[in-house]
Amino acid sequence: MKSIFALVDCNNFYVSCERVFNPRLEPLAVVVLSNNDGCVIARSEEAKQLGIGMGAAFFKVREKIEKNKVEVLSSNYALYKDMSDRLMETLCNFTPEIEVYSIDEAFLNLAGLSNNLTGYCRKIAETVKQWTGIPVSIGIAETKTLAKMAQRIVRRFSKAAGVFELTGRASIDEALAQTSVENIWGVGIKTAIKLKRAGINTALALRDVDVNWMRQCFGVTGVRTVYELRGISCYELEEQPPTKKGITVSRTFGRKIEEIYELKEAIASYASRAGEKLREQGLAAGAETIFVMTSRFVDARKRYFNSHTVSFPTATSYTPELIDGAIRSVERLYRKGFLFNKAGVILSDLVPEGSVQRNLFDESDRQKSRRLMGAVDAVNTRLHRRALTWAAEGINQPWRTKFVRRSKRYTTRWDELAEVG
């Protein structure tokens, strides 16, 4: 049976999540800022029309924002993640075959529904809007690459009304001819430059390229892209995402850190969060890398970046072990007189927790450690994530990332539920 892919993509996802719980924002220009309100990471259509660029530093566009009375919000990742989970659960009602591609995108396999695909996808979009409040755009095609292209098209043409089907030969040829190679899913900047040097400027030209030449110059990945553009599916749905190769928890501090005890608190907090992520995915880490850095925008003599890696004799997800290794790394990395503005924890050599190979000299009671972590995680899940914390993380945490303009976490905190007045 021939595959039919539908790519569901949320429209301005972070902004849309905010508008669900604050309808006052619906007609307004809105931007969402990154950690510590540093950069613009999401924009409403109205904000885009004002020329506010993605990734723009907030201080550079502050004057334009104030002049045009743009609503500014701090990122609310707890809300966005929960709304994403609700979105994906809704999509599962329409097909059992779904690949969660990102927090706001999913591929669906609609094989067997060749009749009125557009109508079926309009029903999907309407249901998602009704059940979650999130508007979506849907691109339909016989391969994932073409579905991604169809999704780009639906954003540009209002007549598509949120759904665009790219299955007819004539419409595919027209779409390919109007798509530059750098806008093809899976084609990076370096590959696009090489293709253009060879005179291949559009997706249509790439589709019709000689396959042997493509294999010689760009390998198997390049050939797969050509076949995908020809309507031959080379990428199936990844319903079970591959095991992660690493887990990273890093933050820019709410204020610069000079004292080692504060740096230790921050790193301990990040190690604790990394441990939670490990256990959520049923993994254990064989190594832990800690990095610290100052701002890149200070005098060169005041800049500092360094990292240190600790290997565990037995792969672990036990938070006290992660914190201990992290603090020992900080003691090696710390340099007096520098103002640190960011640090992070990177866990690597990940293995399934159920298949950890114990070290011959490991005398730890691993079962007891797992029971303890299970109890701590259960309490934090039932109440809120910081109901139980480790002493090494500190109490006041003045270095914590600031979210001055953050909305309430309406769906994950009992004390921040939406109020009806």
MOHUWO-V639914 format. One record per residue. N is the residue number from 1. RES is the residue in three letters. SS is DSSP state (hx for helix, st for strand, lp for the rest). PSI is psi in radians with two decimals (999 if undefined). OMEGA is omega in radians with two decimals (NA if undefined). Layout:
# MOHUWO-V639914
n	res	ss	psi	omega
N	RES	SS	PSI	OMEGA
N	RES	SS	PSI	OMEGA
This chain:
# MOHUWO-V639914
n	res	ss	psi	omega
1	MET	lp	2.29	-3.10
2	LYS	lp	2.41	-3.13
3	SER	lp	2.50	2.96
4	ILE	lp	2.05	-3.09
5	PHE	st	2.46	2.99
6	ALA	st	2.18	3.08
7	LEU	st	2.01	3.13
8	VAL	st	2.14	-3.10
9	ASP	st	2.24	3.14
10	CYS	st	2.49	3.14
11	ASN	lp	2.04	3.09
12	ASN	lp	1.07	-2.86
13	PHE	hx	-0.91	-3.09
14	TYR	hx	-0.75	3.13
15	VAL	hx	-0.72	-3.14
16	SER	hx	-0.68	3.10
17	CYS	hx	-0.72	3.13
18	GLU	hx	-0.66	-3.10
19	ARG	hx	-0.48	3.11
20	VAL	hx	-0.70	-3.06
21	PHE	hx	-0.10	3.11
22	ASN	lp	1.36	-3.08
23	PRO	hx	-0.35	3.12
24	ARG	hx	-0.46	-3.10
25	LEU	hx	-0.22	-2.97
26	GLU	lp	-0.85	-3.10
27	PRO	lp	-0.01	-2.98
28	LEU	lp	2.77	2.97
29	ALA	lp	2.25	-3.04
30	VAL	st	2.44	2.99
31	VAL	st	2.61	3.07
32	VAL	st	2.37	-3.05
33	LEU	st	2.76	3.13
34	SER	lp	-3.03	3.10
35	ASN	hx	2.44	-3.11
36	ASN	hx	0.37	3.10
37	ASP	hx	0.75	-3.06
38	GLY	lp	-0.88	-3.04
39	CYS	st	2.80	3.08
40	VAL	st	2.13	-3.13
41	ILE	st	-0.08	3.06
42	ALA	st	2.53	-3.09
43	ARG	st	2.50	2.98
44	SER	lp	2.91	3.11
45	GLU	hx	-0.64	3.14
46	GLU	hx	-0.64	3.12
47	ALA	hx	-0.63	3.09
48	LYS	hx	-0.72	-3.13
49	GLN	hx	-0.36	3.09
50	LEU	lp	-0.10	3.12
51	GLY	lp	0.33	3.09
52	ILE	lp	2.02	-3.02
53	GLY	lp	2.66	3.06
54	MET	lp	2.29	-3.14
55	GLY	lp	0.04	-3.13
56	ALA	lp	2.40	3.08
57	ALA	st	2.35	-3.06
58	PHE	hx	-0.71	-3.09
59	PHE	hx	-0.43	3.14
60	LYS	hx	-0.48	-3.11
61	VAL	hx	0.12	-3.10
62	ARG	hx	-0.75	-3.10
63	GLU	hx	-0.77	3.12
64	LYS	hx	-0.67	3.14
65	ILE	hx	-0.80	-3.13
66	GLU	hx	-0.69	-3.13
67	LYS	hx	-0.68	-3.08
68	ASN	lp	0.16	3.09
69	LYS	lp	0.83	3.11
70	VAL	lp	2.35	3.08
71	GLU	st	2.29	-3.09
72	VAL	st	2.25	-3.12
73	LEU	st	2.54	2.99
74	SER	st	2.66	-3.14
75	SER	lp	2.49	-3.09
76	ASN	lp	1.32	-2.96
77	TYR	hx	-0.55	3.11
78	ALA	hx	-0.75	3.12
79	LEU	hx	-0.80	-3.07
80	TYR	hx	-0.70	3.14
81	LYS	hx	-0.74	-3.13
82	ASP	hx	-0.70	3.11
83	MET	hx	-0.61	3.08
84	SER	hx	-0.74	3.11
85	ASP	hx	-0.70	3.13
86	ARG	hx	-0.67	3.10
87	LEU	hx	-0.85	-3.10
88	MET	hx	-0.65	3.09
89	GLU	hx	-0.66	3.11
90	THR	hx	-0.76	-3.12
91	LEU	hx	-0.54	-3.13
92	CYS	lp	-0.27	3.09
93	ASN	lp	-0.23	-3.05
94	PHE	lp	-0.30	3.09
95	THR	lp	2.49	3.09
96	PRO	lp	-0.23	-3.09
97	GLU	lp	1.82	-3.08
98	ILE	st	2.42	3.05
99	GLU	st	2.03	3.07
100	VAL	st	1.82	-3.03
101	TYR	st	-0.63	3.08
102	SER	st	-3.09	-3.10
103	ILE	lp	-0.44	-3.10
104	ASP	lp	0.32	-3.14
105	GLU	st	2.54	3.07
106	ALA	st	2.44	3.00
107	PHE	st	2.36	3.05
108	LEU	st	2.49	3.02
109	ASN	st	2.00	-3.10
110	LEU	lp	0.51	3.13
111	ALA	lp	2.39	-3.12
112	GLY	lp	-0.12	3.13
113	LEU	lp	0.89	-3.05
114	SER	lp	-0.36	-3.13
115	ASN	lp	2.19	3.07
116	ASN	lp	0.95	3.10
117	LEU	hx	-0.68	-3.14
118	THR	hx	-0.77	3.13
119	GLY	hx	-0.70	3.13
120	TYR	hx	-0.73	-3.13
121	CYS	hx	-0.52	3.03
122	ARG	hx	-0.64	3.09
123	LYS	hx	-0.68	3.08
124	ILE	hx	-0.86	-3.11
125	ALA	hx	-0.73	-3.14
126	GLU	hx	-0.70	-3.12
127	THR	hx	-0.75	3.11
128	VAL	hx	-0.76	3.13
129	LYS	hx	-0.71	-3.11
130	GLN	hx	-0.71	-3.03
131	TRP	hx	-0.52	-3.08
132	THR	hx	-0.37	-3.08
133	GLY	lp	0.03	-3.08
134	ILE	lp	2.17	3.05
135	PRO	lp	2.47	-3.12
136	VAL	st	2.77	2.99
137	SER	st	2.52	-3.06
138	ILE	st	2.23	3.03
139	GLY	st	2.35	-3.06
140	ILE	st	2.33	3.11
141	ALA	st	3.07	-3.07
142	GLU	lp	-0.15	3.05
143	THR	lp	2.82	-3.13
144	LYS	hx	-0.63	3.13
145	THR	hx	-0.78	3.12
146	LEU	hx	-0.59	3.10
147	ALA	hx	-0.68	3.09
148	LYS	hx	-0.69	3.11
149	MET	hx	-0.72	3.12
150	ALA	hx	-0.63	3.13
151	GLN	hx	-0.64	3.07
152	ARG	hx	-0.66	-3.11
153	ILE	hx	-0.73	-3.08
154	VAL	hx	-0.48	3.11
155	ARG	hx	-0.50	-3.05
156	ARG	hx	-0.38	-3.04
157	PHE	lp	1.93	-3.11
158	SER	hx	-0.45	-3.13
159	LYS	hx	-0.39	3.13
160	ALA	hx	-0.32	3.11
161	ALA	lp	0.70	3.02
162	GLY	lp	-0.15	-3.13
163	VAL	st	2.30	3.12
164	PHE	st	2.21	-3.13
165	GLU	st	2.09	-3.11
166	LEU	lp	1.37	-3.10
167	THR	lp	-0.45	3.14
168	GLY	lp	2.53	-3.09
169	ARG	hx	-0.79	-3.09
170	ALA	hx	-0.76	-3.12
171	SER	hx	-0.61	3.11
172	ILE	hx	-0.80	3.14
173	ASP	hx	-0.75	-3.14
174	GLU	hx	-0.73	3.14
175	ALA	hx	-0.73	3.14
176	LEU	hx	-0.68	-3.12
177	ALA	hx	-0.48	-3.09
178	GLN	lp	0.07	-3.11
179	THR	lp	2.11	3.09
180	SER	st	2.66	-3.06
181	VAL	hx	-0.55	-3.12
182	GLU	hx	-0.22	3.13
183	ASN	hx	0.15	3.09
184	ILE	lp	2.34	3.14
185	TRP	lp	2.19	3.11
186	GLY	lp	-0.11	3.10
187	VAL	lp	1.96	-3.14
188	GLY	lp	3.08	-3.08
189	ILE	hx	-0.81	-3.11
190	LYS	hx	-0.72	3.11
191	THR	hx	-0.72	3.14
192	ALA	hx	-0.70	3.12
193	ILE	hx	-0.77	3.13
194	LYS	hx	-0.69	3.13
195	LEU	hx	-0.74	-3.13
196	LYS	hx	-0.61	3.07
197	ARG	hx	-0.47	3.11
198	ALA	lp	0.11	3.11
199	GLY	lp	0.21	3.14
200	ILE	lp	1.75	-3.02
201	ASN	lp	-0.38	-3.08
202	THR	st	2.88	3.09
203	ALA	hx	-0.56	3.10
204	LEU	hx	-0.77	3.11
205	ALA	hx	-0.64	3.13
206	LEU	hx	-0.66	3.12
207	ARG	hx	-0.64	-3.05
208	ASP	lp	0.15	-3.11
209	VAL	lp	2.75	3.09
210	ASP	lp	2.18	-3.06
211	VAL	hx	-0.69	-3.14
212	ASN	hx	-0.71	3.09
213	TRP	hx	-0.73	-3.13
214	MET	hx	-0.72	-3.14
215	ARG	hx	-0.70	-3.12
216	GLN	hx	-0.65	-3.05
217	CYS	hx	-0.57	-3.00
218	PHE	hx	0.07	3.04
219	GLY	hx	-2.91	-3.07
220	VAL	hx	-0.66	-3.12
221	THR	hx	-0.74	3.11
222	GLY	hx	-0.71	3.12
223	VAL	hx	-0.72	3.12
224	ARG	hx	-0.68	3.11
225	THR	hx	-0.73	3.12
226	VAL	hx	-0.83	-3.14
227	TYR	hx	-0.67	3.10
228	GLU	hx	-0.71	3.10
229	LEU	hx	-0.41	3.10
230	ARG	lp	0.02	3.12
231	GLY	lp	0.20	3.12
232	ILE	lp	1.98	-3.04
233	SER	lp	2.17	3.09
234	CYS	lp	-0.24	-3.11
235	TYR	lp	1.93	3.09
236	GLU	lp	2.99	3.11
237	LEU	lp	2.42	3.02
238	GLU	lp	1.44	-3.08
239	GLU	lp	-0.50	3.05
240	GLN	lp	1.81	-3.10
241	PRO	lp	2.50	-3.14
242	PRO	lp	2.66	3.12
243	THR	lp	2.36	-3.13
244	LYS	lp	2.54	3.09
245	LYS	lp	-0.32	3.14
246	GLY	lp	2.76	3.07
247	ILE	st	2.25	-3.11
248	THR	st	2.34	2.97
249	VAL	st	1.97	3.14
250	SER	st	2.62	-3.12
251	ARG	st	2.63	2.89
252	THR	st	2.31	-3.06
253	PHE	st	2.68	3.07
254	GLY	st	-0.50	2.99
255	ARG	st	2.78	-3.08
256	LYS	st	2.54	-3.11
257	ILE	st	2.28	3.09
258	GLU	lp	-0.55	-3.07
259	GLU	lp	2.50	-3.08
260	ILE	hx	-0.55	-3.09
261	TYR	hx	-0.61	3.10
262	GLU	hx	-0.65	3.11
263	LEU	hx	-0.68	3.08
264	LYS	hx	-0.73	3.12
265	GLU	hx	-0.80	-3.12
266	ALA	hx	-0.82	-3.12
267	ILE	hx	-0.67	3.10
268	ALA	hx	-0.69	3.12
269	SER	hx	-0.74	3.14
270	TYR	hx	-0.67	3.10
271	ALA	hx	-0.67	3.10
272	SER	hx	-0.79	3.13
273	ARG	hx	-0.68	3.11
274	ALA	hx	-0.68	3.10
275	GLY	hx	-0.70	3.10
276	GLU	hx	-0.75	3.13
277	LYS	hx	-0.70	3.09
278	LEU	hx	-0.88	-3.07
279	ARG	hx	-0.57	3.09
280	GLU	hx	-0.56	-3.10
281	GLN	lp	0.11	3.10
282	GLY	lp	0.64	-3.07
283	LEU	st	2.89	3.00
284	ALA	st	2.66	-3.06
285	ALA	st	2.39	3.09
286	GLY	st	-0.26	-3.12
287	ALA	st	2.72	-3.10
288	GLU	st	2.17	3.11
289	THR	st	2.29	3.10
290	ILE	st	2.35	3.03
291	PHE	st	2.61	3.07
292	VAL	st	2.62	-3.13
293	MET	st	2.70	3.00
294	THR	st	3.11	3.09
295	SER	lp	2.53	3.09
296	ARG	lp	-0.18	-3.01
297	PHE	lp	0.36	3.07
298	VAL	lp	3.01	3.10
299	ASP	lp	2.46	-3.06
300	ALA	hx	-0.59	-3.13
301	ARG	hx	-0.30	-3.12
302	LYS	hx	0.10	3.12
303	ARG	lp	2.56	3.13
304	TYR	lp	2.34	3.02
305	PHE	st	2.35	3.10
306	ASN	st	2.79	3.13
307	SER	st	2.80	3.12
308	HIS	st	2.43	-3.10
309	THR	st	2.35	3.07
310	VAL	st	2.27	3.06
311	SER	st	2.37	3.14
312	PHE	st	2.32	3.11
313	PRO	st	-0.62	3.06
314	THR	st	2.24	-3.14
315	ALA	st	2.44	-2.98
316	THR	st	2.71	2.93
317	SER	lp	0.27	-3.10
318	TYR	lp	1.99	-3.02
319	THR	hx	-0.80	3.12
320	PRO	hx	-0.63	3.09
321	GLU	hx	-0.73	3.13
322	LEU	hx	-0.75	3.14
323	ILE	hx	-0.74	-3.14
324	ASP	hx	-0.81	3.11
325	GLY	hx	-0.66	-3.13
326	ALA	hx	-0.75	-3.12
327	ILE	hx	-0.69	3.09
328	ARG	hx	-0.60	3.10
329	SER	hx	-0.72	3.12
330	VAL	hx	-0.71	3.14
331	GLU	hx	-0.51	3.09
332	ARG	hx	-0.57	-3.01
333	LEU	hx	-0.48	-3.02
334	TYR	lp	2.41	3.06
335	ARG	lp	2.12	-3.11
336	LYS	lp	2.46	3.09
337	GLY	lp	-0.19	3.10
338	PHE	lp	2.57	3.11
339	LEU	lp	1.84	-3.09
340	PHE	st	2.38	-3.14
341	ASN	st	-0.05	3.12
342	LYS	st	2.59	3.06
343	ALA	st	2.90	-3.12
344	GLY	st	2.87	3.10
345	VAL	st	2.25	3.11
346	ILE	st	2.07	3.10
347	LEU	st	2.33	-3.09
348	SER	st	-3.08	-3.05
349	ASP	st	0.88	-3.06
350	LEU	st	2.44	3.10
351	VAL	st	2.69	3.06
352	PRO	st	2.36	-3.06
353	GLU	hx	-0.51	-3.12
354	GLY	hx	-0.17	-3.11
355	SER	hx	0.53	3.12
356	VAL	lp	2.27	3.08
357	GLN	lp	1.95	-3.07
358	ARG	lp	2.52	3.05
359	ASN	lp	2.54	-3.09
360	LEU	lp	-0.59	-3.06
361	PHE	lp	0.24	3.14
362	ASP	lp	1.99	-3.12
363	GLU	lp	0.09	-3.12
364	SER	lp	2.57	3.06
365	ASP	lp	1.56	-3.04
366	ARG	hx	-0.63	3.12
367	GLN	hx	-0.72	3.10
368	LYS	hx	-0.72	3.13
369	SER	hx	-0.73	-3.14
370	ARG	hx	-0.68	3.10
371	ARG	hx	-0.70	3.12
372	LEU	hx	-0.81	3.14
373	MET	hx	-0.64	3.10
374	GLY	hx	-0.68	3.12
375	ALA	hx	-0.78	3.14
376	VAL	hx	-0.82	-3.13
377	ASP	hx	-0.65	-3.13
378	ALA	hx	-0.73	3.12
379	VAL	hx	-0.79	-3.11
380	ASN	hx	-0.53	3.09
381	THR	hx	-0.71	-3.08
382	ARG	hx	-0.68	-3.13
383	LEU	lp	-1.60	2.96
384	HIS	lp	2.89	-2.86
385	ARG	lp	-0.50	-3.10
386	ARG	lp	0.44	3.08
387	ALA	lp	-0.75	3.05
388	LEU	lp	2.17	3.12
389	THR	lp	2.95	3.13
390	TRP	lp	2.48	-3.06
391	ALA	hx	-0.58	-3.11
392	ALA	hx	-0.33	-3.12
393	GLU	hx	-0.18	-3.12
394	GLY	lp	3.02	-3.09
395	ILE	lp	-1.05	-3.05
396	ASN	lp	-0.63	3.11
397	GLN	lp	1.08	3.13
398	PRO	lp	-0.24	-3.14
399	TRP	lp	-0.10	-3.06
400	ARG	lp	2.56	3.09
401	THR	lp	2.40	-3.08
402	LYS	lp	2.40	3.03
403	PHE	lp	1.29	-2.99
404	VAL	lp	-0.62	-3.05
405	ARG	lp	0.38	-3.06
406	ARG	st	2.40	3.05
407	SER	lp	3.05	-3.14
408	LYS	lp	2.67	3.08
409	ARG	lp	1.29	-2.91
410	TYR	lp	-0.57	-2.97
411	THR	lp	-0.07	-3.05
412	THR	lp	-0.05	3.14
413	ARG	lp	2.16	3.14
414	TRP	hx	-0.61	-3.10
415	ASP	hx	0.05	3.13
416	GLU	hx	0.43	3.10
417	LEU	lp	2.60	3.09
418	ALA	lp	2.46	-3.14
419	GLU	lp	2.46	3.10
420	VAL	lp	2.03	-3.07
421	GLY	lp	999	NA
